[in-house]
Amino acid sequence: MTHLREVTAPHVGEGKVPGLVALVAHGEEVDVDAVGDLTIGGRPVARDSLFRIASVTKPITAAATLALVEEGLLGLDEPVERVVPELADRRVLVRPDGPLDETVPAERPITTRDLLTFTFGFGMATEMFMSPTPWPVVQADAELGLSTIRPPNRGVQPDTDTWIANLGTLPLIAQPGERWLYNTGASVLGVLAARATGQSFGDVLRTRLFGPLGMRDTAFWTPNRDRLASAYRPTPDGLVVWDEPDGAWSRPPAFEDGAARLVSTVDDLHAFARMFLGRGPRVLSDESLEAMTSDQLTEAQKARGGLGPGFFDGRSWSFCQAVYEGGAFGWNGGYGSSWLVDPRHDLIMIVLTQREWESPDTPPLHREIQAAAYATVS
């Protein structure tokens, strides 16, 4: 813990990270450091502080989906239109940046596997944000309250049935299975899970994952506002608050988005990680765990995908998370979190902050904690 504090302390303070909780586990040895404030000038963070984990939600969504596959409620390679008819008979844009009425028929149906691998044909692509004029499909995504392209906006998303109906009015950006496109697949998985079970997606997560694994604080909202960190966004004039403890995460959302909406604690995420290392309760089979931690993309799918040049250098994609050449896997949350598991070194590395990332590149704080963890076992 002393060594971990040496790494974390320089990153906490005015204009830096307001507060953080970091965990490094090697086997059964666990070090946790909590430093800084929940809100600048307010209460200090603690080991059980709550953070909006953003896209670290994604691998949790994948695990719940695979649990339903094992129950026989979903099939990995069956068309999702059996459960979500709004996604039947898809049309595909002739050009990704073209008019919404210039389309061709989809060559095949969308499958659960397509959603898990982010290859179902809709989502974020780097070229969207480099275009001198907005793509019509990007504008439509915003106007319909989907909030799957550009930073998510919990406040504009409608209820689940309206959300999926709205998505169903839009053409796909690419043919199913053609290329990797970020984010939207995980949002649709939450709808798929809810429809397949007749439960809310939150209840699916509680019954299949959170209850069995002991993740008692992970949810789409929290009544424990005294434990929830304020969320900050960096600006040229310093950090500004964009969500307070009594804000959007203090009440149930209209749409339980499987891409980026959970709050959690470092110990809950540690419990989730331990499952992949064969420790604690098991809610997934070896086959499902292997699928979640191995490369699921073809070279052709990666060739036109990614979030910027070199995105797939040294890594690929499994089910809702990255997999790395060295055997590690995990994913990061743009609100300030990272979750990384390395079975070869028996390492778990979790960092929770509430300072929004300024680029897709992992911030120095997270990289330095991971490097320090590897140094202790090398």
C-alpha positions as a printed Julia matrix, in Angstrom:
378×3 Matrix{Float64}:
   0.0     0.0     0.0
   2.91    2.35    0.72
   4.22    1.75   -2.78
   0.77    2.33   -4.28
   0.44    5.65   -2.41
   3.76    6.77   -3.88
   2.26    6.36   -7.34
  -1.2     7.81   -6.69
  -0.42   10.82   -4.47
   1.27   13.03   -7.13
  -1.83   12.8    -9.33
  -4.3    14.06   -6.72
  -4.82   17.75   -6.02
  -5.95   21.05   -7.46
  -6.33   20.84  -11.23
  -5.51   17.12  -11.18
  -7.71   14.26   -9.97
 -10.02   15.32   -7.1
 -10.0    11.85   -5.57
  -9.42    8.21   -6.41
  -9.56    4.65   -5.18
  -7.03    2.21   -6.63
  -6.72   -1.54   -6.12
  -3.9    -3.87   -7.09
  -4.32   -7.59   -6.35
  -1.68  -10.28   -6.86
  -3.14  -13.63   -5.99
  -4.77  -13.22   -2.58
  -2.66  -10.15   -1.71
  -4.72   -6.99   -2.14
  -3.55   -3.39   -1.81
  -6.07   -0.54   -1.85
  -5.39    3.17   -1.72
  -8.06    5.87   -1.3
  -6.84    9.45   -1.56
  -8.44   12.86   -2.22
 -12.0    14.12   -1.97
 -15.39   12.92   -3.15
 -16.09   16.55   -4.02
 -13.34   19.16   -4.12
 -13.06   20.56   -0.62
 -15.56   18.03    0.72
 -15.5    14.6     2.35
 -12.52   12.34    1.68
 -12.92    9.29   -0.55
 -13.03    5.88    1.11
 -12.65    2.3     0.0
 -16.43    1.98   -0.4
 -16.87    5.24   -2.35
 -19.08    5.02   -5.42
 -17.99    6.06   -8.91
 -19.72    6.25  -12.29
 -17.74    3.59  -14.15
 -18.88    4.51  -17.69
 -17.63    1.96  -20.23
 -16.34   -0.46  -17.6
 -20.05   -1.31  -17.66
 -19.5    -3.06  -21.0
 -17.75   -6.28  -19.86
 -20.35   -6.63  -17.09
 -23.07   -6.46  -19.75
 -21.27   -9.11  -21.8
 -21.05  -11.46  -18.81
 -24.77  -11.12  -18.12
 -25.54  -11.83  -21.77
 -23.44  -15.01  -21.71
 -25.24  -16.12  -18.55
 -28.5   -15.93  -20.52
 -26.92  -17.87  -23.37
 -26.02  -20.6   -20.9
 -29.61  -20.63  -19.63
 -30.82  -21.2   -23.18
 -32.7   -17.89  -23.34
 -30.43  -16.55  -26.09
 -28.27  -18.11  -28.78
 -24.89  -16.67  -29.68
 -25.44  -17.09  -33.39
 -29.2   -16.77  -33.62
 -30.8   -13.62  -35.08
 -31.74  -11.17  -32.35
 -34.94  -10.25  -34.19
 -36.66  -13.19  -32.47
 -36.46  -11.19  -29.24
 -36.02   -7.67  -30.62
 -38.19   -7.46  -33.76
 -37.31   -3.78  -34.11
 -33.98   -4.95  -35.58
 -35.49   -7.19  -38.27
 -35.16   -6.44  -42.01
 -32.33   -3.98  -41.64
 -31.31   -1.47  -44.28
 -27.68   -0.36  -44.63
 -26.37    3.01  -45.79
 -24.77    3.03  -49.22
 -22.21    5.45  -47.76
 -21.71    5.84  -43.99
 -21.83    9.62  -44.38
 -24.64    9.57  -46.93
 -28.35   10.42  -46.8
 -30.51    8.21  -44.63
 -32.72    7.21  -47.56
 -29.87    5.88  -49.7
 -29.67    2.29  -48.49
 -29.38   -1.33  -49.55
 -30.79   -4.4   -47.79
 -28.73   -6.02  -45.03
 -27.04   -9.18  -46.3
 -27.97  -11.16  -43.2
 -29.69  -10.74  -39.81
 -27.95   -9.35  -36.71
 -26.88  -11.98  -34.17
 -26.09  -11.86  -30.47
 -22.44  -12.46  -31.34
 -22.49   -9.36  -33.58
 -23.67   -7.25  -30.64
 -21.06   -8.71  -28.27
 -18.21   -8.09  -30.72
 -19.46   -4.62  -31.78
 -19.81   -5.76  -35.39
 -23.58   -5.54  -35.83
 -23.29   -2.49  -38.08
 -23.97    0.57  -35.9
 -21.78    2.6   -33.57
 -18.92    5.07  -33.35
 -16.23    5.37  -36.02
 -13.27    7.75  -35.95
 -14.12    9.26  -39.31
 -17.42   10.56  -37.92
 -15.57   13.05  -35.77
 -13.13   14.12  -38.49
 -15.79   14.98  -41.08
 -16.14   18.7   -41.95
 -19.92   18.25  -42.03
 -22.0    16.14  -39.61
 -23.06   12.74  -40.87
 -26.86   12.47  -41.18
 -26.86    9.27  -39.12
 -24.94   10.97  -36.31
 -27.42   13.83  -36.27
 -30.33   11.39  -36.25
 -28.81    9.44  -33.34
 -28.75   12.65  -31.3
 -32.23   13.79  -32.35
 -33.76   10.44  -31.37
 -32.15   10.47  -27.92
 -30.13    7.31  -28.55
 -26.95    8.83  -27.15
 -24.72    6.07  -28.52
 -22.53    8.32  -30.67
 -20.44   11.05  -29.05
 -20.36   11.29  -25.22
 -23.41    9.59  -23.63
 -26.16   11.77  -22.24
 -28.26    9.94  -19.68
 -30.75   12.8   -19.51
 -32.0    12.52  -23.11
 -32.52    8.76  -23.46
 -36.17    7.62  -23.48
 -37.53    4.41  -21.95
 -36.23    1.07  -23.2
 -39.0     0.28  -25.69
 -38.91    3.77  -27.18
 -35.12    3.68  -27.36
 -34.98    0.44  -29.35
 -37.89    1.56  -31.54
 -35.99    4.73  -32.37
 -32.85    2.78  -33.2
 -34.95    0.56  -35.45
 -35.92    3.56  -37.6
 -32.29    4.18  -38.6
 -30.29    2.33  -41.23
 -27.11    0.54  -40.24
 -23.78    2.16  -41.0
 -22.2    -1.1   -42.17
 -23.31   -4.61  -43.07
 -23.69   -6.97  -40.07
 -20.32   -8.6   -39.4
 -18.43   -6.24  -41.7
 -16.52   -3.98  -39.3
 -16.0    -3.0   -35.66
 -17.99    0.04  -34.52
 -17.8     1.15  -30.91
 -20.37    1.3   -28.13
 -23.9     0.74  -29.46
 -23.72   -3.06  -29.36
 -23.56   -3.01  -25.55
 -26.58   -0.68  -25.36
 -28.62   -3.09  -27.47
 -27.5    -6.06  -25.36
 -29.27   -4.56  -22.36
 -32.51   -4.43  -24.36
 -31.95   -7.99  -25.6
 -31.41   -9.29  -22.05
 -34.51   -7.54  -20.73
 -36.68   -8.85  -23.55
 -35.33  -12.42  -23.25
 -36.07  -12.61  -19.52
 -39.12  -10.39  -19.12
 -37.18   -8.47  -16.45
 -35.58   -5.06  -16.39
 -31.93   -5.14  -17.35
 -31.07   -4.03  -13.82
 -32.85   -7.11  -12.46
 -31.0    -9.33  -14.94
 -27.7    -8.0   -13.63
 -28.74   -8.4   -10.01
 -29.95  -11.98  -10.37
 -27.23  -13.31  -12.71
 -24.17  -11.39  -11.55
 -24.38   -8.94   -8.67
 -26.15  -11.2    -6.18
 -24.06  -14.33   -6.78
 -20.77  -12.39   -6.88
 -21.54  -10.19   -3.88
 -21.47   -6.95   -5.9
 -23.85   -5.23   -3.51
 -23.16   -1.62   -4.55
 -23.19   -1.89   -8.36
 -26.34   -0.56  -10.02
 -27.71    1.95  -12.52
 -28.32    4.47   -9.72
 -27.69    4.82   -6.02
 -29.58    6.21   -3.03
 -26.23    6.49   -1.2
 -25.44   10.0    -2.34
 -23.06   10.54    0.57
 -20.75    7.91   -0.96
 -20.99    9.02   -4.61
 -18.17   11.15   -6.01
 -18.9    14.35   -7.91
 -18.07   14.05  -11.61
 -15.68   16.59  -13.12
 -14.77   17.65  -16.62
 -11.42   19.34  -17.37
 -11.55   22.72  -19.12
  -8.89   25.36  -19.93
 -10.06   27.15  -16.77
  -9.82   24.1   -14.53
 -12.18   21.34  -13.46
 -15.92   21.93  -13.65
 -18.65   19.77  -12.12
 -20.95   18.08  -14.64
 -22.83   15.77  -12.27
 -23.22   16.01   -8.5
 -24.16   13.27   -6.02
 -27.81   14.36   -6.13
 -27.76   14.51   -9.93
 -28.57   12.0   -12.68
 -27.28    8.93  -10.83
 -29.35    9.57   -7.68
 -32.56    8.25   -9.3
 -33.54    5.39  -11.64
 -32.89    6.13  -15.31
 -35.49    5.81  -18.05
 -33.08    3.59  -19.99
 -30.75    1.11  -18.28
 -27.92    1.41  -20.78
 -25.55   -1.56  -20.88
 -22.81    0.51  -22.5
 -21.94    3.08  -19.85
 -24.33    3.68  -16.98
 -23.37    1.72  -13.86
 -22.01    3.01  -10.57
 -19.73    0.7    -8.61
 -16.98    0.37   -6.02
 -13.46   -0.96   -6.22
 -14.36   -4.06   -4.21
 -17.35   -4.88   -6.42
 -15.18   -4.66   -9.53
 -12.55   -6.76   -7.79
 -15.18   -9.44   -7.14
 -16.11   -9.39  -10.83
 -12.44   -9.7   -11.83
 -11.78  -12.59   -9.43
 -14.32  -14.7   -11.3
 -12.08  -14.64  -14.38
  -9.16  -15.93  -12.31
 -11.12  -18.87  -10.91
 -11.66  -17.35   -7.48
 -14.93  -16.81   -5.67
 -18.36  -17.78   -7.0
 -18.61  -18.89  -10.63
 -21.54  -17.62  -12.64
 -20.13  -18.46  -16.08
 -18.75  -21.64  -17.6
 -15.13  -22.05  -18.66
 -16.26  -21.8   -22.27
 -17.93  -18.42  -21.7
 -14.98  -17.06  -19.74
 -12.64  -18.17  -22.53
 -14.8   -16.41  -25.12
 -14.78  -13.18  -23.09
 -11.0   -13.19  -22.84
  -9.94  -14.22  -26.36
  -9.8   -12.44  -29.72
 -13.18  -12.55  -31.46
 -12.45  -10.32  -34.48
 -11.22  -11.13  -37.96
  -8.48   -9.07  -39.58
 -11.02   -7.71  -42.03
 -13.27   -6.49  -39.19
 -10.34   -4.72  -37.53
  -9.02   -3.21  -40.75
 -11.8    -0.61  -40.94
 -12.48   -0.25  -37.23
 -10.88    1.2   -34.15
 -10.91    4.53  -32.37
  -8.04    6.25  -34.1
  -4.86    5.13  -35.89
  -3.18    2.15  -34.28
  -6.16    1.28  -32.1
  -5.72   -2.43  -32.77
  -1.94   -2.42  -32.44
  -1.15   -4.91  -29.7
  -4.78   -5.59  -28.88
  -8.04   -6.88  -30.29
 -11.61   -7.28  -29.02
 -13.48  -10.12  -27.41
 -17.0    -9.65  -26.01
 -17.42   -6.0   -24.93
 -13.79   -5.61  -23.85
 -10.26   -5.4   -25.17
  -7.84   -8.33  -25.16
  -4.09   -7.7   -25.31
  -1.26   -9.63  -26.91
   0.29  -10.41  -23.53
  -2.89  -12.12  -22.32
  -4.43   -9.3   -20.26
  -7.98   -8.1   -20.83
 -10.26   -5.31  -19.64
 -11.61   -1.93  -20.57
 -11.67    1.71  -19.49
 -14.38    4.21  -18.64
 -14.21    7.73  -20.02
 -15.49    9.22  -16.75
 -12.16    8.24  -15.15
 -11.98    4.47  -14.54
  -9.92    1.5   -15.69
 -10.31   -2.26  -15.12
  -7.53   -4.63  -16.18
  -6.97   -8.34  -15.44
  -3.82  -10.29  -16.34
  -4.14  -14.06  -15.72
  -0.53  -14.78  -16.69
   0.75  -12.57  -13.88
  -2.24  -13.22  -11.57
  -2.87   -9.48  -11.44
  -5.97   -7.33  -11.08
  -5.61   -3.55  -11.47
  -8.54   -1.19  -10.88
  -8.48    2.61  -10.77
 -11.59    4.69  -10.04
 -11.63    8.46  -10.38
 -14.31   10.91  -11.45
 -12.29   13.15  -13.75
 -13.4    12.72  -17.35
 -10.71   11.58  -19.76
  -9.48   14.16  -22.25
  -8.63   11.68  -25.05
  -8.99    7.96  -25.86
  -5.44    7.44  -24.59
  -5.14    6.03  -21.07
  -4.14    8.87  -18.68
  -0.71    8.72  -16.97
  -2.23    7.91  -13.55
  -3.73    4.65  -14.79
  -0.65    3.68  -16.8
   1.68    4.34  -13.87
  -0.36    2.24  -11.45
  -0.42   -0.61  -13.95
   3.34   -0.3   -14.52
   3.99   -0.3   -10.78
   1.85   -3.43  -10.39
   3.8    -5.26  -13.08
   7.07   -4.15  -11.55
   6.19   -5.87   -8.28
   5.73   -9.26   -9.97
   8.49   -9.1   -12.59
